Amino acid sequence: MNGAAARDKPTSFDLRTEFRIGTWNVLTLAKTGYTEAICQELSKYRISLAGLTETHLLGSGRLDIDDHTVIHSGEEQEHRRGVALVLDKKLSRSLVSWQAISSRILTARMLHKHGHLTVVVAYAPTEDSTMNSKDEFYITLESVVTSRPPHDQIVVLGDYNAVTGADRAGFEGVIGNFSFGCRNDNSLCLLTMCSAANLTILGSWF
């Protein structure tokens, strides 16, 4: 799947102003009116940037819905998996480029007043998936994250079918004091990738 440039010359946004980021496993957008309904809900909660998983939309593309831009990446013939990124009107204008990597990963780049922001949306295999599929996913995800331009700030959104676990040992730079749950294979895959890519799991710090 090839990358795509923004349709118009992008305009920068200010990272120092308040904007809300969210992620949502929507189960499907492949029914009439579902994408429009999601955009309405995101507007209600003033979400500027949302990563969606299990969208079930076919192929890759861009949709302009009211004041939102939806870019998506999915299977070519089956309504399963799929990821999408929804941008509000302000962030839509800042979109520089985006790339559909697979039905599990897409990435986009936006212009802000002091540089660029790279956003990655990912949907990890479930715990009962094969190790080969998990390894393939995380190898690709780590490659996407680490190959971004070196001065870009980055946000990685999505559903990883994992919990951080309550023990921070070995991952003190990745998870904070509010981690929880019992780790599984997916947890170790996620934490190892975050450590290698110098990422932190934001929700565990608050």
Biotite code that builds the C-alpha atoms (Angstrom):
import biotite.structure as struc

atoms = struc.array([
    struc.Atom([0.000, 0.000, 0.000], chain_id="A", res_id=1, res_name="MET", atom_name="CA", element="C"),
    struc.Atom([1.452, 3.333, -1.006], chain_id="A", res_id=2, res_name="ASN", atom_name="CA", element="C"),
    struc.Atom([1.652, 6.529, 0.994], chain_id="A", res_id=3, res_name="GLY", atom_name="CA", element="C"),
    struc.Atom([-0.432, 9.584, 0.163], chain_id="A", res_id=4, res_name="ALA", atom_name="CA", element="C"),
    struc.Atom([0.218, 13.295, 0.425], chain_id="A", res_id=5, res_name="ALA", atom_name="CA", element="C"),
    struc.Atom([-2.246, 15.794, 1.786], chain_id="A", res_id=6, res_name="ALA", atom_name="CA", element="C"),
    struc.Atom([-4.655, 17.279, -0.779], chain_id="A", res_id=7, res_name="ARG", atom_name="CA", element="C"),
    struc.Atom([-3.859, 20.896, 0.105], chain_id="A", res_id=8, res_name="ASP", atom_name="CA", element="C"),
    struc.Atom([-0.784, 22.632, 1.433], chain_id="A", res_id=9, res_name="LYS", atom_name="CA", element="C"),
    struc.Atom([-0.801, 21.846, 5.184], chain_id="A", res_id=10, res_name="PRO", atom_name="CA", element="C"),
    struc.Atom([-1.080, 24.546, 7.828], chain_id="A", res_id=11, res_name="THR", atom_name="CA", element="C"),
    struc.Atom([0.546, 24.104, 11.224], chain_id="A", res_id=12, res_name="SER", atom_name="CA", element="C"),
    struc.Atom([-1.256, 23.729, 14.531], chain_id="A", res_id=13, res_name="PHE", atom_name="CA", element="C"),
    struc.Atom([-0.007, 24.666, 17.998], chain_id="A", res_id=14, res_name="ASP", atom_name="CA", element="C"),
    struc.Atom([0.848, 21.673, 20.194], chain_id="A", res_id=15, res_name="LEU", atom_name="CA", element="C"),
    struc.Atom([0.756, 23.924, 23.254], chain_id="A", res_id=16, res_name="ARG", atom_name="CA", element="C"),
    struc.Atom([-2.982, 24.483, 22.927], chain_id="A", res_id=17, res_name="THR", atom_name="CA", element="C"),
    struc.Atom([-5.383, 21.939, 24.355], chain_id="A", res_id=18, res_name="GLU", atom_name="CA", element="C"),
    struc.Atom([-6.349, 19.071, 22.100], chain_id="A", res_id=19, res_name="PHE", atom_name="CA", element="C"),
    struc.Atom([-7.755, 15.698, 23.056], chain_id="A", res_id=20, res_name="ARG", atom_name="CA", element="C"),
    struc.Atom([-6.502, 12.332, 21.867], chain_id="A", res_id=21, res_name="ILE", atom_name="CA", element="C"),
    struc.Atom([-8.464, 9.094, 22.035], chain_id="A", res_id=22, res_name="GLY", atom_name="CA", element="C"),
    struc.Atom([-8.523, 5.488, 20.877], chain_id="A", res_id=23, res_name="THR", atom_name="CA", element="C"),
    struc.Atom([-11.582, 3.327, 20.270], chain_id="A", res_id=24, res_name="TRP", atom_name="CA", element="C"),
    struc.Atom([-12.168, -0.279, 19.254], chain_id="A", res_id=25, res_name="ASN", atom_name="CA", element="C"),
    struc.Atom([-15.320, 0.347, 17.242], chain_id="A", res_id=26, res_name="VAL", atom_name="CA", element="C"),
    struc.Atom([-15.975, -3.311, 16.178], chain_id="A", res_id=27, res_name="LEU", atom_name="CA", element="C"),
    struc.Atom([-17.100, -2.139, 12.729], chain_id="A", res_id=28, res_name="THR", atom_name="CA", element="C"),
    struc.Atom([-17.584, 0.901, 10.521], chain_id="A", res_id=29, res_name="LEU", atom_name="CA", element="C"),
    struc.Atom([-18.649, -1.203, 7.542], chain_id="A", res_id=30, res_name="ALA", atom_name="CA", element="C"),
    struc.Atom([-22.348, -0.395, 7.833], chain_id="A", res_id=31, res_name="LYS", atom_name="CA", element="C"),
    struc.Atom([-24.295, 2.564, 6.516], chain_id="A", res_id=32, res_name="THR", atom_name="CA", element="C"),
    struc.Atom([-23.998, 5.625, 8.753], chain_id="A", res_id=33, res_name="GLY", atom_name="CA", element="C"),
    struc.Atom([-21.520, 4.135, 11.229], chain_id="A", res_id=34, res_name="TYR", atom_name="CA", element="C"),
    struc.Atom([-18.572, 6.334, 10.230], chain_id="A", res_id=35, res_name="THR", atom_name="CA", element="C"),
    struc.Atom([-20.741, 9.459, 10.389], chain_id="A", res_id=36, res_name="GLU", atom_name="CA", element="C"),
    struc.Atom([-22.007, 8.427, 13.832], chain_id="A", res_id=37, res_name="ALA", atom_name="CA", element="C"),
    struc.Atom([-18.449, 7.933, 15.115], chain_id="A", res_id=38, res_name="ILE", atom_name="CA", element="C"),
    struc.Atom([-17.469, 11.407, 13.907], chain_id="A", res_id=39, res_name="CYS", atom_name="CA", element="C"),
    struc.Atom([-20.490, 12.894, 15.692], chain_id="A", res_id=40, res_name="GLN", atom_name="CA", element="C"),
    struc.Atom([-19.514, 11.174, 18.947], chain_id="A", res_id=41, res_name="GLU", atom_name="CA", element="C"),
    struc.Atom([-15.929, 12.397, 18.678], chain_id="A", res_id=42, res_name="LEU", atom_name="CA", element="C"),
    struc.Atom([-17.226, 15.938, 18.145], chain_id="A", res_id=43, res_name="SER", atom_name="CA", element="C"),
    struc.Atom([-19.420, 15.631, 21.226], chain_id="A", res_id=44, res_name="LYS", atom_name="CA", element="C"),
    struc.Atom([-16.381, 14.876, 23.397], chain_id="A", res_id=45, res_name="TYR", atom_name="CA", element="C"),
    struc.Atom([-14.155, 17.356, 21.543], chain_id="A", res_id=46, res_name="ARG", atom_name="CA", element="C"),
    struc.Atom([-11.669, 14.669, 20.446], chain_id="A", res_id=47, res_name="ILE", atom_name="CA", element="C"),
    struc.Atom([-9.171, 16.176, 18.018], chain_id="A", res_id=48, res_name="SER", atom_name="CA", element="C"),
    struc.Atom([-7.324, 12.998, 17.112], chain_id="A", res_id=49, res_name="LEU", atom_name="CA", element="C"),
    struc.Atom([-8.674, 9.439, 17.399], chain_id="A", res_id=50, res_name="ALA", atom_name="CA", element="C"),
    struc.Atom([-7.208, 6.062, 16.501], chain_id="A", res_id=51, res_name="GLY", atom_name="CA", element="C"),
    struc.Atom([-9.853, 3.470, 15.621], chain_id="A", res_id=52, res_name="LEU", atom_name="CA", element="C"),
    struc.Atom([-9.423, -0.293, 15.466], chain_id="A", res_id=53, res_name="THR", atom_name="CA", element="C"),
    struc.Atom([-11.543, -3.142, 14.075], chain_id="A", res_id=54, res_name="GLU", atom_name="CA", element="C"),
    struc.Atom([-13.006, -0.771, 11.513], chain_id="A", res_id=55, res_name="THR", atom_name="CA", element="C"),
    struc.Atom([-13.650, -3.570, 8.957], chain_id="A", res_id=56, res_name="HIS", atom_name="CA", element="C"),
    struc.Atom([-13.450, -1.029, 6.105], chain_id="A", res_id=57, res_name="LEU", atom_name="CA", element="C"),
    struc.Atom([-12.164, -2.414, 2.835], chain_id="A", res_id=58, res_name="LEU", atom_name="CA", element="C"),
    struc.Atom([-8.858, -1.236, 1.400], chain_id="A", res_id=59, res_name="GLY", atom_name="CA", element="C"),
    struc.Atom([-7.228, 2.090, 2.169], chain_id="A", res_id=60, res_name="SER", atom_name="CA", element="C"),
    struc.Atom([-8.458, 5.591, 1.547], chain_id="A", res_id=61, res_name="GLY", atom_name="CA", element="C"),
    struc.Atom([-9.530, 8.976, 2.824], chain_id="A", res_id=62, res_name="ARG", atom_name="CA", element="C"),
    struc.Atom([-13.040, 10.110, 3.692], chain_id="A", res_id=63, res_name="LEU", atom_name="CA", element="C"),
    struc.Atom([-14.070, 13.701, 4.403], chain_id="A", res_id=64, res_name="ASP", atom_name="CA", element="C"),
    struc.Atom([-17.106, 13.702, 6.701], chain_id="A", res_id=65, res_name="ILE", atom_name="CA", element="C"),
    struc.Atom([-18.450, 17.068, 7.851], chain_id="A", res_id=66, res_name="ASP", atom_name="CA", element="C"),
    struc.Atom([-15.543, 18.665, 9.737], chain_id="A", res_id=67, res_name="ASP", atom_name="CA", element="C"),
    struc.Atom([-13.536, 15.436, 10.021], chain_id="A", res_id=68, res_name="HIS", atom_name="CA", element="C"),
    struc.Atom([-11.036, 13.562, 7.905], chain_id="A", res_id=69, res_name="THR", atom_name="CA", element="C"),
    struc.Atom([-10.958, 9.762, 8.198], chain_id="A", res_id=70, res_name="VAL", atom_name="CA", element="C"),
    struc.Atom([-7.991, 7.859, 6.771], chain_id="A", res_id=71, res_name="ILE", atom_name="CA", element="C"),
    struc.Atom([-8.185, 4.089, 6.906], chain_id="A", res_id=72, res_name="HIS", atom_name="CA", element="C"),
    struc.Atom([-6.288, 0.900, 6.116], chain_id="A", res_id=73, res_name="SER", atom_name="CA", element="C"),
    struc.Atom([-7.948, -2.503, 5.857], chain_id="A", res_id=74, res_name="GLY", atom_name="CA", element="C"),
    struc.Atom([-8.183, -5.847, 4.124], chain_id="A", res_id=75, res_name="GLU", atom_name="CA", element="C"),
    struc.Atom([-8.754, -5.760, 0.382], chain_id="A", res_id=76, res_name="GLU", atom_name="CA", element="C"),
    struc.Atom([-11.544, -8.350, 0.208], chain_id="A", res_id=77, res_name="GLN", atom_name="CA", element="C"),
    struc.Atom([-12.742, -9.184, 3.730], chain_id="A", res_id=78, res_name="GLU", atom_name="CA", element="C"),
    struc.Atom([-14.512, -6.994, 6.291], chain_id="A", res_id=79, res_name="HIS", atom_name="CA", element="C"),
    struc.Atom([-12.167, -7.761, 9.185], chain_id="A", res_id=80, res_name="ARG", atom_name="CA", element="C"),
    struc.Atom([-9.401, -6.072, 11.142], chain_id="A", res_id=81, res_name="ARG", atom_name="CA", element="C"),
    struc.Atom([-8.759, -2.546, 9.888], chain_id="A", res_id=82, res_name="GLY", atom_name="CA", element="C"),
    struc.Atom([-7.477, 0.651, 11.472], chain_id="A", res_id=83, res_name="VAL", atom_name="CA", element="C"),
    struc.Atom([-8.325, 4.312, 10.961], chain_id="A", res_id=84, res_name="ALA", atom_name="CA", element="C"),
    struc.Atom([-7.296, 7.770, 12.110], chain_id="A", res_id=85, res_name="LEU", atom_name="CA", element="C"),
    struc.Atom([-9.904, 10.505, 12.550], chain_id="A", res_id=86, res_name="VAL", atom_name="CA", element="C"),
    struc.Atom([-8.795, 14.151, 12.536], chain_id="A", res_id=87, res_name="LEU", atom_name="CA", element="C"),
    struc.Atom([-10.932, 17.154, 13.406], chain_id="A", res_id=88, res_name="ASP", atom_name="CA", element="C"),
    struc.Atom([-11.051, 20.209, 11.160], chain_id="A", res_id=89, res_name="LYS", atom_name="CA", element="C"),
    struc.Atom([-7.949, 21.881, 12.615], chain_id="A", res_id=90, res_name="LYS", atom_name="CA", element="C"),
    struc.Atom([-5.752, 18.797, 12.514], chain_id="A", res_id=91, res_name="LEU", atom_name="CA", element="C"),
    struc.Atom([-7.075, 17.828, 9.080], chain_id="A", res_id=92, res_name="SER", atom_name="CA", element="C"),
    struc.Atom([-5.522, 21.001, 7.702], chain_id="A", res_id=93, res_name="ARG", atom_name="CA", element="C"),
    struc.Atom([-2.155, 20.025, 9.211], chain_id="A", res_id=94, res_name="SER", atom_name="CA", element="C"),
    struc.Atom([-1.974, 16.612, 7.513], chain_id="A", res_id=95, res_name="LEU", atom_name="CA", element="C"),
    struc.Atom([1.237, 16.330, 5.482], chain_id="A", res_id=96, res_name="VAL", atom_name="CA", element="C"),
    struc.Atom([1.091, 12.679, 4.437], chain_id="A", res_id=97, res_name="SER", atom_name="CA", element="C"),
    struc.Atom([-0.157, 9.262, 5.486], chain_id="A", res_id=98, res_name="TRP", atom_name="CA", element="C"),
    struc.Atom([0.603, 5.635, 4.707], chain_id="A", res_id=99, res_name="GLN", atom_name="CA", element="C"),
    struc.Atom([-1.495, 2.476, 4.940], chain_id="A", res_id=100, res_name="ALA", atom_name="CA", element="C"),
    struc.Atom([0.987, -0.167, 6.098], chain_id="A", res_id=101, res_name="ILE", atom_name="CA", element="C"),
    struc.Atom([-1.406, -3.100, 6.530], chain_id="A", res_id=102, res_name="SER", atom_name="CA", element="C"),
    struc.Atom([-4.844, -3.948, 7.888], chain_id="A", res_id=103, res_name="SER", atom_name="CA", element="C"),
    struc.Atom([-3.292, -3.594, 11.348], chain_id="A", res_id=104, res_name="ARG", atom_name="CA", element="C"),
    struc.Atom([-1.092, -0.483, 11.032], chain_id="A", res_id=105, res_name="ILE", atom_name="CA", element="C"),
    struc.Atom([-1.279, 2.976, 9.485], chain_id="A", res_id=106, res_name="LEU", atom_name="CA", element="C"),
    struc.Atom([0.770, 6.104, 10.040], chain_id="A", res_id=107, res_name="THR", atom_name="CA", element="C"),
    struc.Atom([0.280, 9.806, 9.397], chain_id="A", res_id=108, res_name="ALA", atom_name="CA", element="C"),
    struc.Atom([2.444, 12.913, 9.667], chain_id="A", res_id=109, res_name="ARG", atom_name="CA", element="C"),
    struc.Atom([1.198, 16.369, 10.651], chain_id="A", res_id=110, res_name="MET", atom_name="CA", element="C"),
    struc.Atom([2.738, 19.815, 10.742], chain_id="A", res_id=111, res_name="LEU", atom_name="CA", element="C"),
    struc.Atom([2.845, 21.802, 13.973], chain_id="A", res_id=112, res_name="HIS", atom_name="CA", element="C"),
    struc.Atom([4.437, 25.155, 14.708], chain_id="A", res_id=113, res_name="LYS", atom_name="CA", element="C"),
    struc.Atom([7.698, 23.685, 15.969], chain_id="A", res_id=114, res_name="HIS", atom_name="CA", element="C"),
    struc.Atom([8.100, 20.663, 13.701], chain_id="A", res_id=115, res_name="GLY", atom_name="CA", element="C"),
    struc.Atom([6.138, 17.543, 12.878], chain_id="A", res_id=116, res_name="HIS", atom_name="CA", element="C"),
    struc.Atom([4.005, 14.991, 14.709], chain_id="A", res_id=117, res_name="LEU", atom_name="CA", element="C"),
    struc.Atom([3.949, 11.359, 13.601], chain_id="A", res_id=118, res_name="THR", atom_name="CA", element="C"),
    struc.Atom([0.878, 9.353, 14.604], chain_id="A", res_id=119, res_name="VAL", atom_name="CA", element="C"),
    struc.Atom([0.681, 5.563, 14.363], chain_id="A", res_id=120, res_name="VAL", atom_name="CA", element="C"),
    struc.Atom([-2.530, 3.553, 14.782], chain_id="A", res_id=121, res_name="VAL", atom_name="CA", element="C"),
    struc.Atom([-2.149, -0.177, 15.398], chain_id="A", res_id=122, res_name="ALA", atom_name="CA", element="C"),
    struc.Atom([-4.325, -3.187, 16.151], chain_id="A", res_id=123, res_name="TYR", atom_name="CA", element="C"),
    struc.Atom([-2.355, -6.091, 17.627], chain_id="A", res_id=124, res_name="ALA", atom_name="CA", element="C"),
    struc.Atom([-3.184, -9.791, 17.197], chain_id="A", res_id=125, res_name="PRO", atom_name="CA", element="C"),
    struc.Atom([-5.158, -11.321, 20.060], chain_id="A", res_id=126, res_name="THR", atom_name="CA", element="C"),
    struc.Atom([-3.523, -13.450, 22.750], chain_id="A", res_id=127, res_name="GLU", atom_name="CA", element="C"),
    struc.Atom([-4.555, -16.719, 21.073], chain_id="A", res_id=128, res_name="ASP", atom_name="CA", element="C"),
    struc.Atom([-2.981, -15.745, 17.729], chain_id="A", res_id=129, res_name="SER", atom_name="CA", element="C"),
    struc.Atom([0.144, -17.541, 16.553], chain_id="A", res_id=130, res_name="THR", atom_name="CA", element="C"),
    struc.Atom([3.543, -16.327, 17.671], chain_id="A", res_id=131, res_name="MET", atom_name="CA", element="C"),
    struc.Atom([4.475, -15.852, 14.026], chain_id="A", res_id=132, res_name="ASN", atom_name="CA", element="C"),
    struc.Atom([1.638, -13.359, 13.525], chain_id="A", res_id=133, res_name="SER", atom_name="CA", element="C"),
    struc.Atom([2.568, -11.539, 16.745], chain_id="A", res_id=134, res_name="LYS", atom_name="CA", element="C"),
    struc.Atom([6.239, -11.399, 15.805], chain_id="A", res_id=135, res_name="ASP", atom_name="CA", element="C"),
    struc.Atom([5.413, -10.119, 12.325], chain_id="A", res_id=136, res_name="GLU", atom_name="CA", element="C"),
    struc.Atom([3.137, -7.418, 13.748], chain_id="A", res_id=137, res_name="PHE", atom_name="CA", element="C"),
    struc.Atom([5.633, -6.130, 16.310], chain_id="A", res_id=138, res_name="TYR", atom_name="CA", element="C"),
    struc.Atom([8.579, -6.230, 13.916], chain_id="A", res_id=139, res_name="ILE", atom_name="CA", element="C"),
    struc.Atom([6.578, -4.116, 11.474], chain_id="A", res_id=140, res_name="THR", atom_name="CA", element="C"),
    struc.Atom([5.325, -1.766, 14.186], chain_id="A", res_id=141, res_name="LEU", atom_name="CA", element="C"),
    struc.Atom([8.798, -1.202, 15.626], chain_id="A", res_id=142, res_name="GLU", atom_name="CA", element="C"),
    struc.Atom([10.126, -0.527, 12.131], chain_id="A", res_id=143, res_name="SER", atom_name="CA", element="C"),
    struc.Atom([7.398, 2.058, 11.482], chain_id="A", res_id=144, res_name="VAL", atom_name="CA", element="C"),
    struc.Atom([8.005, 3.785, 14.825], chain_id="A", res_id=145, res_name="VAL", atom_name="CA", element="C"),
    struc.Atom([11.799, 3.869, 14.608], chain_id="A", res_id=146, res_name="THR", atom_name="CA", element="C"),
    struc.Atom([11.933, 4.898, 10.936], chain_id="A", res_id=147, res_name="SER", atom_name="CA", element="C"),
    struc.Atom([10.088, 8.173, 11.486], chain_id="A", res_id=148, res_name="ARG", atom_name="CA", element="C"),
    struc.Atom([12.106, 11.359, 10.902], chain_id="A", res_id=149, res_name="PRO", atom_name="CA", element="C"),
    struc.Atom([14.393, 11.738, 13.941], chain_id="A", res_id=150, res_name="PRO", atom_name="CA", element="C"),
    struc.Atom([13.029, 15.056, 15.198], chain_id="A", res_id=151, res_name="HIS", atom_name="CA", element="C"),
    struc.Atom([9.336, 14.150, 14.927], chain_id="A", res_id=152, res_name="ASP", atom_name="CA", element="C"),
    struc.Atom([7.298, 13.835, 18.078], chain_id="A", res_id=153, res_name="GLN", atom_name="CA", element="C"),
    struc.Atom([5.274, 10.630, 18.078], chain_id="A", res_id=154, res_name="ILE", atom_name="CA", element="C"),
    struc.Atom([1.963, 9.293, 19.372], chain_id="A", res_id=155, res_name="VAL", atom_name="CA", element="C"),
    struc.Atom([1.135, 5.591, 19.033], chain_id="A", res_id=156, res_name="VAL", atom_name="CA", element="C"),
    struc.Atom([-2.547, 4.715, 19.439], chain_id="A", res_id=157, res_name="LEU", atom_name="CA", element="C"),
    struc.Atom([-4.555, 1.526, 19.186], chain_id="A", res_id=158, res_name="GLY", atom_name="CA", element="C"),
    struc.Atom([-5.647, -1.742, 20.740], chain_id="A", res_id=159, res_name="ASP", atom_name="CA", element="C"),
    struc.Atom([-2.838, -4.070, 21.796], chain_id="A", res_id=160, res_name="TYR", atom_name="CA", element="C"),
    struc.Atom([-4.910, -6.796, 23.485], chain_id="A", res_id=161, res_name="ASN", atom_name="CA", element="C"),
    struc.Atom([-2.567, -6.488, 26.462], chain_id="A", res_id=162, res_name="ALA", atom_name="CA", element="C"),
    struc.Atom([-2.213, -5.037, 29.953], chain_id="A", res_id=163, res_name="VAL", atom_name="CA", element="C"),
    struc.Atom([0.944, -3.541, 31.405], chain_id="A", res_id=164, res_name="THR", atom_name="CA", element="C"),
    struc.Atom([1.100, -5.693, 34.531], chain_id="A", res_id=165, res_name="GLY", atom_name="CA", element="C"),
    struc.Atom([1.711, -4.300, 38.001], chain_id="A", res_id=166, res_name="ALA", atom_name="CA", element="C"),
    struc.Atom([5.451, -5.059, 38.119], chain_id="A", res_id=167, res_name="ASP", atom_name="CA", element="C"),
    struc.Atom([7.608, -2.272, 36.647], chain_id="A", res_id=168, res_name="ARG", atom_name="CA", element="C"),
    struc.Atom([10.904, -4.171, 37.005], chain_id="A", res_id=169, res_name="ALA", atom_name="CA", element="C"),
    struc.Atom([12.882, -3.907, 33.805], chain_id="A", res_id=170, res_name="GLY", atom_name="CA", element="C"),
    struc.Atom([10.403, -1.474, 32.258], chain_id="A", res_id=171, res_name="PHE", atom_name="CA", element="C"),
    struc.Atom([10.652, 1.547, 34.573], chain_id="A", res_id=172, res_name="GLU", atom_name="CA", element="C"),
    struc.Atom([10.955, 3.900, 31.615], chain_id="A", res_id=173, res_name="GLY", atom_name="CA", element="C"),
    struc.Atom([7.937, 2.407, 29.866], chain_id="A", res_id=174, res_name="VAL", atom_name="CA", element="C"),
    struc.Atom([5.271, 2.054, 32.562], chain_id="A", res_id=175, res_name="ILE", atom_name="CA", element="C"),
    struc.Atom([4.465, 4.314, 35.500], chain_id="A", res_id=176, res_name="GLY", atom_name="CA", element="C"),
    struc.Atom([3.249, 3.812, 39.052], chain_id="A", res_id=177, res_name="ASN", atom_name="CA", element="C"),
    struc.Atom([-0.344, 3.133, 37.985], chain_id="A", res_id=178, res_name="PHE", atom_name="CA", element="C"),
    struc.Atom([0.205, -0.004, 35.923], chain_id="A", res_id=179, res_name="SER", atom_name="CA", element="C"),
    struc.Atom([-2.131, -2.929, 36.566], chain_id="A", res_id=180, res_name="PHE", atom_name="CA", element="C"),
    struc.Atom([-3.153, -6.480, 35.730], chain_id="A", res_id=181, res_name="GLY", atom_name="CA", element="C"),
    struc.Atom([-1.363, -9.741, 35.000], chain_id="A", res_id=182, res_name="CYS", atom_name="CA", element="C"),
    struc.Atom([0.929, -9.864, 32.005], chain_id="A", res_id=183, res_name="ARG", atom_name="CA", element="C"),
    struc.Atom([0.458, -12.268, 29.127], chain_id="A", res_id=184, res_name="ASN", atom_name="CA", element="C"),
    struc.Atom([2.482, -12.918, 25.966], chain_id="A", res_id=185, res_name="ASP", atom_name="CA", element="C"),
    struc.Atom([1.035, -9.816, 24.331], chain_id="A", res_id=186, res_name="ASN", atom_name="CA", element="C"),
    struc.Atom([2.076, -7.702, 27.313], chain_id="A", res_id=187, res_name="SER", atom_name="CA", element="C"),
    struc.Atom([5.695, -8.754, 27.016], chain_id="A", res_id=188, res_name="LEU", atom_name="CA", element="C"),
    struc.Atom([5.659, -8.122, 23.255], chain_id="A", res_id=189, res_name="CYS", atom_name="CA", element="C"),
    struc.Atom([4.240, -4.635, 23.787], chain_id="A", res_id=190, res_name="LEU", atom_name="CA", element="C"),
    struc.Atom([6.570, -3.672, 26.640], chain_id="A", res_id=191, res_name="LEU", atom_name="CA", element="C"),
    struc.Atom([9.638, -4.965, 24.824], chain_id="A", res_id=192, res_name="THR", atom_name="CA", element="C"),
    struc.Atom([8.757, -3.000, 21.694], chain_id="A", res_id=193, res_name="MET", atom_name="CA", element="C"),
    struc.Atom([8.106, 0.166, 23.715], chain_id="A", res_id=194, res_name="CYS", atom_name="CA", element="C"),
    struc.Atom([11.438, -0.197, 25.502], chain_id="A", res_id=195, res_name="SER", atom_name="CA", element="C"),
    struc.Atom([13.315, -0.699, 22.223], chain_id="A", res_id=196, res_name="ALA", atom_name="CA", element="C"),
    struc.Atom([11.561, 2.282, 20.589], chain_id="A", res_id=197, res_name="ALA", atom_name="CA", element="C"),
    struc.Atom([11.876, 4.539, 23.671], chain_id="A", res_id=198, res_name="ASN", atom_name="CA", element="C"),
    struc.Atom([8.096, 4.845, 24.130], chain_id="A", res_id=199, res_name="LEU", atom_name="CA", element="C"),
    struc.Atom([6.118, 5.201, 27.343], chain_id="A", res_id=200, res_name="THR", atom_name="CA", element="C"),
    struc.Atom([2.585, 3.960, 28.047], chain_id="A", res_id=201, res_name="ILE", atom_name="CA", element="C"),
    struc.Atom([0.918, 7.221, 28.969], chain_id="A", res_id=202, res_name="LEU", atom_name="CA", element="C"),
    struc.Atom([-2.082, 5.891, 30.892], chain_id="A", res_id=203, res_name="GLY", atom_name="CA", element="C"),
    struc.Atom([0.122, 4.129, 33.425], chain_id="A", res_id=204, res_name="SER", atom_name="CA", element="C"),
    struc.Atom([1.627, 7.415, 34.629], chain_id="A", res_id=205, res_name="TRP", atom_name="CA", element="C"),
    struc.Atom([-1.601, 9.035, 35.873], chain_id="A", res_id=206, res_name="PHE", atom_name="CA", element="C"),
])
